[in-house]
């Protein structure tokens, strides 16, 4: 149970990490960066909106990406080269981030697979196939014997149908609808055959017989 709890805790933590940050979380992260790197005070950022903080953050990131060392041989007056350099730096940064993320996901997936494999081994029991084992199969359902006779029993003005099967068992139904709900198509065809054999071409007189 402890291993299962740790396993599912890792899965939940992984799902939380994969969720994109909310707007409030982004604002908090940008504010922390501006306070630490750009020397902004808390009072200056507290009254600003999310869009204003985003502009300040983008401005600082642009300064970082376009920074040129004084000792470098890059021509200062070439704006085109500066933009291309910053773009390449941003692409390389994104590429490094994506590579690192892929490596982390691969390591986490490998750890999860190893944990699942170890847990499965603990719950598995290997049984050697030394001899055959006979299993007695029990059918889920047994169809009752065929209908061999029917009777119409009347009690006063009311009547009901009674179906008698080959094993001597019988069952009564208060109406035709209830009887149809209790038998299948094969029983219905057998009952129709019995009614035709009894009456032939003559029309029954009793109303219950007419219904049949």
C-alpha positions as CSV (number, residue, x, y, z in Angstrom):
1,X,0.0,0.0,0.0
2,X,2.9,2.4,0.7
3,X,4.4,1.7,-2.7
4,X,1.0,2.3,-4.3
5,X,0.6,5.6,-2.4
6,X,4.0,6.8,-3.5
7,X,3.3,5.7,-7.1
8,X,0.1,7.7,-7.3
9,X,1.6,10.6,-5.5
10,X,4.3,10.8,-8.2
11,X,1.6,10.7,-10.9
12,X,-0.3,13.5,-9.3
13,X,2.9,15.6,-8.9
14,X,3.7,15.0,-12.5
15,X,0.3,16.1,-13.6
16,X,0.6,19.3,-11.5
17,X,4.0,20.1,-13.0
18,X,2.6,19.7,-16.5
19,X,-0.3,22.1,-15.9
20,X,0.4,25.5,-17.4
21,X,0.9,28.3,-14.8
22,X,-2.0,30.5,-14.0
23,X,-2.0,34.3,-14.6
24,X,-1.4,35.0,-10.9
25,X,1.6,32.6,-10.9
26,X,3.1,34.2,-14.0
27,X,2.7,37.7,-12.4
28,X,4.4,36.5,-9.2
29,X,7.3,35.0,-11.2
30,X,7.8,38.1,-13.2
31,X,7.7,40.3,-10.1
32,X,10.3,38.2,-8.4
33,X,12.6,38.4,-11.4
34,X,12.2,42.2,-11.6
35,X,12.9,42.7,-7.9
36,X,16.0,40.5,-8.0
37,X,17.5,41.4,-11.4
38,X,16.1,44.8,-12.2
39,X,16.1,46.2,-8.6
40,X,12.5,47.1,-8.6
41,X,10.9,47.6,-5.2
42,X,7.8,45.8,-4.0
43,X,5.9,49.0,-3.6
44,X,6.6,49.9,-7.3
45,X,5.2,46.5,-8.5
46,X,2.3,46.1,-6.2
47,X,0.1,48.8,-7.8
48,X,0.9,47.7,-11.4
49,X,-1.4,45.5,-13.5
50,X,-0.5,42.2,-15.1
51,X,0.0,43.9,-18.5
52,X,2.3,46.6,-17.1
53,X,4.5,44.0,-15.3
54,X,4.6,42.0,-18.5
55,X,5.9,45.0,-20.4
56,X,8.6,45.6,-17.8
57,X,9.6,42.0,-17.9
58,X,9.8,41.9,-21.7
59,X,11.9,45.0,-21.6
60,X,14.4,43.5,-19.1
61,X,14.5,40.3,-21.1
62,X,15.2,42.2,-24.3
63,X,18.1,44.0,-22.5
64,X,19.5,40.7,-21.4
65,X,19.2,39.1,-24.9
66,X,20.7,42.1,-26.6
67,X,23.6,42.6,-24.2
68,X,27.0,43.0,-25.9
69,X,30.3,42.9,-24.1
70,X,32.5,46.0,-24.3
71,X,35.5,43.8,-25.1
72,X,33.8,42.0,-28.0
73,X,34.5,42.8,-31.7
74,X,30.9,43.1,-32.7
75,X,30.1,46.3,-34.5
76,X,27.9,48.4,-32.3
77,X,26.2,50.4,-35.0
78,X,24.8,47.4,-36.8
79,X,21.2,46.9,-35.5
80,X,20.5,44.1,-37.9
81,X,23.3,41.9,-36.5
82,X,22.2,42.7,-33.0
83,X,18.6,41.6,-33.7
84,X,19.8,38.4,-35.4
85,X,22.1,37.6,-32.5
86,X,19.4,38.1,-30.0
87,X,17.1,36.0,-32.0
88,X,19.6,33.2,-32.2
89,X,20.3,33.5,-28.5
90,X,16.5,33.2,-27.8
91,X,16.2,30.2,-30.2
92,X,19.2,28.5,-28.5
93,X,17.7,29.2,-25.1
94,X,14.4,27.7,-26.1
95,X,16.2,24.7,-27.7
96,X,18.2,24.1,-24.5
97,X,15.0,24.3,-22.4
98,X,13.2,21.8,-24.7
99,X,16.1,19.4,-24.6
100,X,16.3,19.6,-20.9
101,X,12.5,19.1,-20.6
102,X,12.7,16.0,-22.9
103,X,15.5,14.5,-20.8
104,X,13.6,15.1,-17.6
105,X,10.5,13.5,-19.0
106,X,12.5,10.6,-20.3
107,X,14.1,10.0,-16.8
108,X,10.7,10.3,-15.0
109,X,9.1,7.9,-17.5
110,X,11.9,5.4,-17.0
111,X,11.6,5.7,-13.2
112,X,7.8,5.2,-13.4
113,X,8.1,2.2,-15.7
114,X,10.7,0.6,-13.3
115,X,8.4,1.2,-10.3
116,X,5.4,-0.3,-12.1
117,X,7.5,-3.3,-13.2
118,X,8.8,-3.9,-9.6
119,X,5.2,-3.5,-8.2
120,X,3.9,-6.0,-10.8
121,X,6.6,-8.5,-9.9
122,X,5.7,-8.3,-6.2
123,X,2.1,-9.1,-7.0
124,X,2.8,-11.9,-9.5
125,X,3.2,-15.5,-8.5
126,X,4.9,-17.9,-11.0
127,X,3.3,-21.3,-11.1
128,X,5.2,-24.1,-12.9
129,X,3.1,-26.1,-15.4
130,X,3.9,-29.5,-14.0
131,X,0.5,-31.2,-14.4
132,X,-2.8,-30.4,-16.0
133,X,-5.6,-29.2,-13.7
134,X,-9.1,-30.2,-14.5
135,X,-11.8,-27.5,-14.0
136,X,-15.4,-28.4,-13.7
137,X,-17.4,-25.9,-15.8
138,X,-20.8,-24.9,-14.5
139,X,-23.1,-23.4,-17.0
140,X,-24.3,-19.9,-16.2
141,X,-27.9,-20.6,-17.2
142,X,-29.9,-23.8,-18.0
143,X,-32.9,-23.5,-20.3
144,X,-36.0,-25.1,-18.9
145,X,-37.6,-28.1,-20.6
146,X,-40.0,-27.6,-23.6
147,X,-43.7,-26.7,-23.1
148,X,-45.8,-29.8,-23.6
149,X,-49.3,-28.6,-22.5
150,X,-51.2,-25.5,-21.6
151,X,-54.3,-24.9,-19.5
152,X,-56.7,-22.0,-19.0
153,X,-57.8,-21.9,-15.3
154,X,-60.7,-19.8,-14.3
155,X,-61.5,-18.5,-10.9
156,X,-64.9,-16.8,-11.0
157,X,-64.8,-14.2,-13.8
158,X,-61.0,-14.1,-13.9
159,X,-58.8,-16.6,-15.6
160,X,-55.0,-17.2,-16.0
161,X,-52.8,-19.2,-18.3
162,X,-50.8,-22.2,-17.0
163,X,-47.9,-23.6,-19.0
164,X,-46.8,-27.2,-18.2
165,X,-43.3,-28.3,-19.2
166,X,-41.8,-31.7,-20.0
167,X,-40.4,-32.2,-16.4
168,X,-43.9,-31.7,-14.9
169,X,-43.2,-28.2,-13.6
170,X,-45.9,-25.6,-14.4
171,X,-46.2,-21.8,-14.0
172,X,-49.3,-19.5,-14.1
173,X,-49.6,-16.1,-15.7
174,X,-52.4,-13.6,-15.0
175,X,-52.2,-12.0,-18.4
176,X,-50.9,-12.6,-21.9
177,X,-48.3,-9.7,-21.4
178,X,-46.9,-11.3,-18.3
179,X,-46.7,-14.7,-20.1
180,X,-44.8,-13.1,-23.1
181,X,-42.3,-11.6,-20.6
182,X,-41.6,-14.9,-19.0
183,X,-41.0,-17.1,-22.1
184,X,-38.7,-16.8,-25.2
185,X,-39.4,-17.1,-28.9
186,X,-38.9,-20.9,-28.9
187,X,-41.5,-21.4,-26.2
188,X,-43.9,-19.1,-28.0
189,X,-43.6,-21.1,-31.2
190,X,-44.2,-24.3,-29.3
191,X,-47.3,-22.9,-27.6
192,X,-48.7,-21.7,-31.0
193,X,-48.1,-25.2,-32.4
194,X,-50.0,-26.7,-29.4
195,X,-52.9,-24.3,-29.9
196,X,-53.2,-25.1,-33.6
197,X,-53.0,-28.9,-33.0
198,X,-55.9,-28.6,-30.5
199,X,-58.3,-26.5,-32.5
200,X,-57.2,-27.1,-36.1
201,X,-59.2,-24.9,-38.4
202,X,-62.0,-24.3,-35.9
203,X,-62.2,-21.0,-34.1
204,X,-62.1,-21.2,-30.3
205,X,-65.1,-20.0,-28.4
206,X,-63.5,-19.1,-25.1
207,X,-62.1,-15.5,-25.1
208,X,-58.8,-16.7,-23.5
209,X,-58.4,-19.3,-26.2
210,X,-59.1,-16.6,-28.9
211,X,-56.3,-14.5,-27.4
212,X,-53.9,-17.5,-27.7
